Amino acid sequence: MFEPAKALFEKLKAKAGAILDLKDASGGFFLRTLNKTADYTCVRGDSGTIFSTRGAVGAVIFTLPAVTKGWWAIFVAGAAQNLTVTAPTADTLIAFADIAADSLAIDANQPADAIFVFCDGVQYHASQWPNLATDFTVAT
């Protein structure tokens, strides 16, 4: 990679909270992906990450970080196991028709389904992504 471009990339990466990831010398930009097979508490620097549960042998619970404007992630059921995305505090998640939800879950019979989450600075918003004909479980 051309040195000035590489320096600019590193600055952008630092400002973006590590959501950009350089994979090879061709200069391509890729989204950050992480695989989790056990419960995980997300942090501010995880914004922009696509999480997968590939290889999980049991349910996986992702706990969102403190409400942070602009934070977002995608959670993909990569295994035939339950996947739950939980708000950092009660009633700070909007999911489907519930404006004060605590969590959103994909059950074990729906691998490859996903949950998209973003934060407006007041609450997290969670939705099925992409919009498939799948039932999700909202807990309040």
C-alpha atoms as a printed R data frame, in Angstrom:
    type eleno elety resid chain resno       x       y      z
1   ATOM     1    CA   MET     A     1   0.000   0.000  0.000
2   ATOM     2    CA   PHE     A     2   1.240   3.503 -0.823
3   ATOM     3    CA   GLU     A     3   2.708   4.885  2.450
4   ATOM     4    CA   PRO     A     4   0.638   8.139  2.706
5   ATOM     5    CA   ALA     A     5  -2.526   6.098  2.022
6   ATOM     6    CA   LYS     A     6  -1.517   3.594  4.688
7   ATOM     7    CA   ALA     A     7  -1.005   6.389  7.228
8   ATOM     8    CA   LEU     A     8  -4.419   7.837  6.360
9   ATOM     9    CA   PHE     A     9  -5.985   4.385  6.696
10  ATOM    10    CA   GLU     A    10  -4.480   3.947 10.173
11  ATOM    11    CA   LYS     A    11  -5.855   7.347 11.250
12  ATOM    12    CA   LEU     A    12  -9.314   6.471  9.906
13  ATOM    13    CA   LYS     A    13  -9.167   3.084 11.586
14  ATOM    14    CA   ALA     A    14  -8.304   4.687 14.943
15  ATOM    15    CA   LYS     A    15 -11.139   7.237 14.649
16  ATOM    16    CA   ALA     A    16 -13.653   4.631 13.483
17  ATOM    17    CA   GLY     A    17 -13.194   2.514 16.593
18  ATOM    18    CA   ALA     A    18 -11.415  -0.285 14.714
19  ATOM    19    CA   ILE     A    19 -14.354  -1.044 12.427
20  ATOM    20    CA   LEU     A    20 -12.100  -1.008  9.374
21  ATOM    21    CA   ASP     A    21  -9.752  -3.893  8.961
22  ATOM    22    CA   LEU     A    22  -6.947  -4.168  6.418
23  ATOM    23    CA   LYS     A    23  -6.767  -7.750  5.170
24  ATOM    24    CA   ASP     A    24  -4.067  -7.683  2.541
25  ATOM    25    CA   ALA     A    25  -1.539  -5.559  0.714
26  ATOM    26    CA   SER     A    26  -4.015  -4.769 -2.092
27  ATOM    27    CA   GLY     A    27  -5.397  -1.876 -0.060
28  ATOM    28    CA   GLY     A    28  -8.917  -3.286  0.270
29  ATOM    29    CA   PHE     A    29 -11.115  -2.304  3.213
30  ATOM    30    CA   PHE     A    30 -13.224  -4.911  4.941
31  ATOM    31    CA   LEU     A    31 -15.745  -4.904  7.763
32  ATOM    32    CA   ARG     A    32 -14.543  -6.341 11.045
33  ATOM    33    CA   THR     A    33 -15.922  -9.776 11.868
34  ATOM    34    CA   LEU     A    34 -15.637 -11.666 15.143
35  ATOM    35    CA   ASN     A    35 -16.742 -15.181 15.993
36  ATOM    36    CA   LYS     A    36 -17.992 -15.824 19.532
37  ATOM    37    CA   THR     A    37 -18.938 -19.237 20.882
38  ATOM    38    CA   ALA     A    38 -19.631 -18.102 24.465
39  ATOM    39    CA   ASP     A    39 -21.381 -15.147 26.102
40  ATOM    40    CA   TYR     A    40 -19.740 -11.822 25.286
41  ATOM    41    CA   THR     A    41 -20.104  -8.241 26.516
42  ATOM    42    CA   CYS     A    42 -19.604  -5.842 23.633
43  ATOM    43    CA   VAL     A    43 -17.450  -2.748 24.089
44  ATOM    44    CA   ARG     A    44 -17.404   0.652 22.425
45  ATOM    45    CA   GLY     A    45 -14.627  -0.458 20.055
46  ATOM    46    CA   ASP     A    46 -16.847  -3.257 18.721
47  ATOM    47    CA   SER     A    47 -18.993  -0.747 16.834
48  ATOM    48    CA   GLY     A    48 -19.377  -1.793 13.215
49  ATOM    49    CA   THR     A    49 -18.561  -5.432 13.904
50  ATOM    50    CA   ILE     A    50 -20.382  -8.378 12.394
51  ATOM    51    CA   PHE     A    51 -20.534 -11.041 15.107
52  ATOM    52    CA   SER     A    52 -21.126 -14.718 14.337
53  ATOM    53    CA   THR     A    53 -21.747 -17.693 16.596
54  ATOM    54    CA   ARG     A    54 -20.252 -20.234 14.181
55  ATOM    55    CA   GLY     A    55 -19.098 -23.281 16.105
56  ATOM    56    CA   ALA     A    56 -21.094 -22.534 19.272
57  ATOM    57    CA   VAL     A    57 -22.238 -25.662 21.109
58  ATOM    58    CA   GLY     A    58 -24.618 -23.787 23.398
59  ATOM    59    CA   ALA     A    59 -26.619 -20.575 23.559
60  ATOM    60    CA   VAL     A    60 -24.681 -17.309 23.175
61  ATOM    61    CA   ILE     A    61 -25.736 -14.024 24.807
62  ATOM    62    CA   PHE     A    62 -24.330 -10.720 23.570
63  ATOM    63    CA   THR     A    63 -24.673  -7.823 26.014
64  ATOM    64    CA   LEU     A    64 -24.565  -4.393 24.405
65  ATOM    65    CA   PRO     A    65 -22.247  -1.672 25.749
66  ATOM    66    CA   ALA     A    66 -23.539   1.407 27.564
67  ATOM    67    CA   VAL     A    67 -25.780   3.501 25.317
68  ATOM    68    CA   THR     A    68 -23.422   5.195 22.823
69  ATOM    69    CA   LYS     A    69 -24.710   7.322 19.953
70  ATOM    70    CA   GLY     A    70 -23.755   5.843 16.592
71  ATOM    71    CA   TRP     A    71 -22.791   2.385 17.902
72  ATOM    72    CA   TRP     A    72 -23.940  -0.463 15.653
73  ATOM    73    CA   ALA     A    73 -23.363  -4.155 15.020
74  ATOM    74    CA   ILE     A    74 -24.845  -7.168 13.288
75  ATOM    75    CA   PHE     A    75 -25.279 -10.470 15.145
76  ATOM    76    CA   VAL     A    76 -25.519 -13.598 12.963
77  ATOM    77    CA   ALA     A    77 -26.666 -17.005 14.173
78  ATOM    78    CA   GLY     A    78 -23.804 -19.041 12.757
79  ATOM    79    CA   ALA     A    79 -24.787 -22.217 14.590
80  ATOM    80    CA   ALA     A    80 -28.009 -24.041 15.426
81  ATOM    81    CA   GLN     A    81 -27.993 -22.492 18.913
82  ATOM    82    CA   ASN     A    82 -29.971 -19.694 20.546
83  ATOM    83    CA   LEU     A    83 -28.498 -16.213 20.062
84  ATOM    84    CA   THR     A    84 -29.666 -13.361 22.313
85  ATOM    85    CA   VAL     A    85 -28.794  -9.663 22.158
86  ATOM    86    CA   THR     A    86 -29.363  -8.011 25.551
87  ATOM    87    CA   ALA     A    87 -29.605  -4.312 26.410
88  ATOM    88    CA   PRO     A    88 -27.015  -2.970 28.862
89  ATOM    89    CA   THR     A    89 -29.796  -1.808 31.194
90  ATOM    90    CA   ALA     A    90 -33.502  -2.627 31.338
91  ATOM    91    CA   ASP     A    91 -35.810  -0.982 28.817
92  ATOM    92    CA   THR     A    92 -33.081   0.542 26.621
93  ATOM    93    CA   LEU     A    93 -33.837  -1.535 23.519
94  ATOM    94    CA   ILE     A    94 -36.511  -0.921 20.904
95  ATOM    95    CA   ALA     A    95 -37.437  -4.140 19.129
96  ATOM    96    CA   PHE     A    96 -40.423  -4.571 16.838
97  ATOM    97    CA   ALA     A    97 -43.501  -3.181 18.647
98  ATOM    98    CA   ASP     A    98 -41.790  -2.958 22.046
99  ATOM    99    CA   ILE     A    99 -40.243   0.445 22.837
100 ATOM   100    CA   ALA     A   100 -38.863  -0.726 26.196
101 ATOM   101    CA   ALA     A   101 -37.426  -4.163 25.470
102 ATOM   102    CA   ASP     A   102 -34.608  -5.880 27.333
103 ATOM   103    CA   SER     A   103 -33.471  -8.397 24.710
104 ATOM   104    CA   LEU     A   104 -34.067  -9.879 21.283
105 ATOM   105    CA   ALA     A   105 -33.383 -13.539 20.482
106 ATOM   106    CA   ILE     A   106 -33.037 -15.914 17.556
107 ATOM   107    CA   ASP     A   107 -33.891 -19.500 18.428
108 ATOM   108    CA   ALA     A   108 -31.784 -22.549 17.623
109 ATOM   109    CA   ASN     A   109 -33.952 -23.528 14.665
110 ATOM   110    CA   GLN     A   110 -33.022 -20.412 12.706
111 ATOM   111    CA   PRO     A   111 -29.289 -20.476 11.911
112 ATOM   112    CA   ALA     A   112 -28.133 -17.801  9.446
113 ATOM   113    CA   ASP     A   113 -30.704 -15.284 10.679
114 ATOM   114    CA   ALA     A   114 -29.358 -11.994 11.983
115 ATOM   115    CA   ILE     A   115 -30.132  -9.047 14.251
116 ATOM   116    CA   PHE     A   116 -29.057  -5.524 13.293
117 ATOM   117    CA   VAL     A   117 -28.586  -3.111 16.227
118 ATOM   118    CA   PHE     A   118 -27.811   0.616 16.268
119 ATOM   119    CA   CYS     A   119 -27.921   3.298 18.951
120 ATOM   120    CA   ASP     A   120 -29.411   6.788 18.604
121 ATOM   121    CA   GLY     A   121 -27.778   7.985 21.824
122 ATOM   122    CA   VAL     A   122 -30.870   7.347 23.944
123 ATOM   123    CA   GLN     A   123 -31.818   3.741 23.164
124 ATOM   124    CA   TYR     A   124 -30.697   0.829 21.043
125 ATOM   125    CA   HIS     A   125 -32.845  -0.145 18.065
126 ATOM   126    CA   ALA     A   126 -32.849  -3.797 17.025
127 ATOM   127    CA   SER     A   127 -34.389  -5.404 13.999
128 ATOM   128    CA   GLN     A   128 -34.340  -8.569 12.028
129 ATOM   129    CA   TRP     A   129 -31.747  -8.312  9.286
130 ATOM   130    CA   PRO     A   130 -32.267  -8.891  6.489
131 ATOM   131    CA   ASN     A   131 -36.033  -8.798  6.795
132 ATOM   132    CA   LEU     A   132 -36.836 -12.498  6.533
133 ATOM   133    CA   ALA     A   133 -40.062 -14.266  7.446
134 ATOM   134    CA   THR     A   134 -38.661 -15.420 10.783
135 ATOM   135    CA   ASP     A   135 -40.091 -15.084 14.249
136 ATOM   136    CA   PHE     A   136 -37.876 -13.460 16.863
137 ATOM   137    CA   THR     A   137 -38.486 -13.385 20.593
138 ATOM   138    CA   VAL     A   138 -38.623 -10.002 22.329
139 ATOM   139    CA   ALA     A   139 -38.276  -9.958 26.124
140 ATOM   140    CA   THR     A   140 -39.348  -7.064 28.321
